[in-house]
Amino acid sequence: MKSPTLLLAGALLSALAQAAAPAPDLDLTIQYYSRAQTAEGVTRESRYEESMLRRPGHVWIERVLPKAAAAPLGKKVGFKPAQHEHKEFNHVLTPRHVMLEKNQVRLEFIDAPKRELIAVPASDYDNVDFDGSWDNSFYLANPTLVSAMPLSKQASSVAGARWHEVEKNGVYQRVLWDEQRQIALTIESGDKANTFYRRVDAKPLASLSRALPWSRVAGYAQKEYSDFLD
């Protein structure tokens, strides 16, 4: 029988080997939900969905639109295009491409219909709702911070995934972390008073896309985010 010391050493080596293993390629659908109660007693909710491709050094995020919302703006009833429509840039509806090159994060948006690459400098990340974190983009949550969170007593229905949970001053955060796929499958945050609640659910797809959208941009015009500012 192996000694407890050897068993602990073996478990530690196994954990280190798993942590050092490269994160697998993933295609996912991600659902976002948030609820907040205002001081006037009004409850506001929002839901939306995105698709995500994860490859070494690349993360591709694209909003999934209902058919009614996906109709061209000019065809919607009562819509009159503005004179400066050609300069418009919607960072929510334009696919986002996050890259890691030589440990530096780069961000661009790829507008395939217009054949444009829109580069965004770090100074403008806030304007396009990007926190600049490669870990948050690639893993959906920083693995180091997740591992520092205590394990939760909450049971997981996903093999190889465990809940982590932390609570402070009535505010909690829970993360369901998939060790093998190195991804946060669920992220929950809220407060005990139930004034706000946020949830992110990531669902890995069974198959991987062979067509990588960032590899089909030859000949696209290079644009800067500042080109779209008045």
C-alpha positions, 0 to 999 in steps of 0.5 A: 500500500502506498503511503499517504505522502506518496498518494498526495505527491501523486495527486499533486503531480497529476494536478500540475500535469493537467494544469500544464496541458494545453487547453483543448479547442472548443466551439461553444454557445454562451447564454447570458442572463441578468436581473436587477431591481431598481430603487423604484422597485422596477425589475429589469431583465436581459438575455442574449446568446453568443457563439464562441470559437476557441483556438490557440491564440484566438477567440472569436465571439459572435452575437446570435440574433433572433430572425426578427432582429437579424433583418437589415436595418434599412428594411425595418418598418419606419427606419430611415438610414442616416446620412452618415450610415457608412461610418457606423460601427456596432461593436455588439453586432460585429464579430469580435476577434481576440488574439494573443501574440507574444503575450500581448492581447490584440483586439479587432472586429471583422465586418465580413459584409463590408470586408473590413478589419477594425483594429481597436487600441487598448485605450478604447477597450472600454468603449467596446465593452472589452476588459483586456483580459486574455484569460477572461476571453479564453477561459471565460474566467481567470483559472488562477482566481477560480482555483483560489475560490473554495470548493462548494458543497453544491453537486455538479451534474457534469463529469470532471466539473466542480463548483467553486464558491465565494461569498463576502458581505452578502455578495456571492460568486459561483463558478462551475469549472470544467477541469478537462476542457479548461472552461467555466461552464457556469458563472453566477453572481448576485447578492443575498438581498436579491437586488441583482443576479447574473448568470453565464452558461457555456455549452461546448458543442460536439463538433469543431468548426473547420472554417475559421473566420479569421483565416478568410480575411485576405484583401479586407480593408484595414480600419482603425476604431478612430475612423468611426468616431465623429 
